[in-house]
Amino acid sequence: EYAGVRLAGLLEKAAPGSGASKVVFTADDGFSAEAELAEVQRCADCLVAFGEAQGKFNLAMPGMASSIWVKNVVSVELK
């Protein structure tokens, strides 16, 4: 089980421009993963989950590749 904020809701508040088609997630160690914006927006269960340590966030991305389940996320970028 995960607790956090729905990623689709965060993206809605960010109001991506019409040219945005990708979401890039970057971890504190420099690892990054990219996903299709439309696919992430359709994912009702995708979360920015609260990590075990305060101020740490992990992605919970059911139905998506394990490489998208980024730990210790420090940025979410729309491209």
C-alpha positions as CSV (number, residue, x, y, z in Angstrom):
1,E,0.0,0.0,0.0
2,Y,1.1,3.5,-0.7
3,A,0.0,6.9,0.5
4,G,0.6,10.0,-1.5
5,V,-0.8,12.4,-4.1
6,R,-2.3,11.3,-7.4
7,L,0.1,12.1,-10.2
8,A,-2.7,12.9,-12.7
9,G,-4.0,15.6,-10.3
10,L,-0.6,17.2,-9.9
11,L,-0.2,17.3,-13.7
12,E,-3.6,18.8,-14.1
13,K,-2.6,21.6,-11.7
14,A,0.6,22.1,-13.7
15,A,-1.5,22.7,-16.8
16,P,0.9,21.3,-19.4
17,G,1.1,23.3,-22.6
18,S,-0.2,21.8,-25.9
19,G,3.3,20.9,-26.9
20,A,4.1,18.7,-23.9
21,S,4.1,15.0,-24.7
22,K,6.5,13.5,-22.1
23,V,7.1,13.5,-18.4
24,V,10.6,13.2,-17.1
25,F,11.1,12.0,-13.5
26,T,14.6,12.6,-11.9
27,A,15.9,11.0,-8.7
28,D,18.3,12.5,-6.2
29,D,21.1,10.2,-7.6
30,G,20.6,11.6,-11.1
31,F,18.7,8.6,-12.5
32,S,15.8,9.7,-14.8
33,A,12.9,8.0,-16.4
34,E,10.6,9.3,-19.2
35,A,7.0,8.4,-19.8
36,E,4.3,9.5,-22.2
37,L,2.3,12.3,-20.7
38,A,-1.0,11.0,-22.0
39,E,-0.4,7.6,-20.5
40,V,0.5,9.1,-17.1
41,Q,-2.6,11.4,-17.2
42,R,-4.8,8.3,-17.8
43,C,-3.3,6.4,-14.9
44,A,-5.8,6.8,-12.0
45,D,-3.7,4.9,-9.5
46,C,-0.3,6.5,-10.2
47,L,1.0,8.3,-7.2
48,V,3.8,10.5,-5.9
49,A,4.1,8.4,-2.8
50,F,5.5,9.6,0.5
51,G,8.8,7.8,1.2
52,E,9.9,6.3,4.5
53,A,12.0,9.4,5.4
54,Q,10.5,12.8,5.7
55,G,10.8,14.8,2.5
56,K,11.4,11.7,0.3
57,F,9.0,10.8,-2.5
58,N,8.7,7.7,-4.7
59,L,6.6,7.0,-7.7
60,A,4.0,4.2,-7.5
61,M,3.1,3.5,-11.1
62,P,0.9,0.4,-11.4
63,G,0.7,-1.1,-14.9
64,M,3.8,0.7,-16.0
65,A,7.4,-0.6,-16.5
66,S,9.4,-1.0,-13.3
67,S,11.9,1.6,-14.6
68,I,9.3,4.3,-14.2
69,W,8.9,3.5,-10.4
70,V,11.5,6.1,-9.5
71,K,12.6,6.4,-5.9
72,N,13.7,9.6,-4.2
73,V,12.1,11.8,-6.9
74,V,13.5,15.4,-6.8
75,S,11.9,16.7,-10.0
76,V,9.1,16.2,-12.4
77,E,9.5,17.9,-15.8
78,L,7.1,18.2,-18.7
79,K,8.6,18.2,-22.2
